Amino acid sequence: MIYRFRVILDAKEDVFRDIEIDSENTLEEFHNAITQAFGFEGQEMASFYQSNDQWEQGEEIALFDLSEGMDSIRVMNETPIDDVTYREQPRMIYVYDFLSMWTFLVELADTAEADPNQTYPNLMFAHGEIPDEAPEKEFKAEGDDENEEEDFDEFDHENYDDLDFEENWN
């Protein structure tokens, strides 16, 4: 079975690639297809994260297991694509280069029978140019309030006497 994915750069501009890949390929092979499709060298760390309809980050599947004997995590080269993505669970988040945090929304768009005249993975369609730097992310914790900045501005940054710290708190 061939999976057809749309891989979208999480940015203001429309930048995406449509990629066909065999559902039995590993996530490492899909990682390689994504890095090639977007013009990355493929030398940086990366992870896939299972996701839901709200694009919330779920279980991590990493390029390498860096847990050093602690709770080991799933790794890409041992995880077939169809183990984590299927019609009922079509979404993943892909993060490439943890210093730059290139973040992609990956969605299973369609399935098809393999074409014997086609090699896979196959870049079906490319739209948009990837920017020189990863788009900045605005990370907000759950329950963040838009008024927090106003609250911060109202705080007297010069007078710490009213804070409830004990003198020898450490």
Secondary structure, DSSP 4 states (H G I P E B T S, - for coil): -EEEEEEEESSSS--EEEEEEETTSBHHHHHHHHHHHHT--S-S-EEEEEE-TT--EEEEEESS--STTSS--EEGGG-BHHHH-BTTB-EEEEEE-TTTTEEEEEEEEEEEPPPTT--SSEEEEEESPPPSSPPP-----TT--TTHHHHHHHS-TT--TTS---TT--
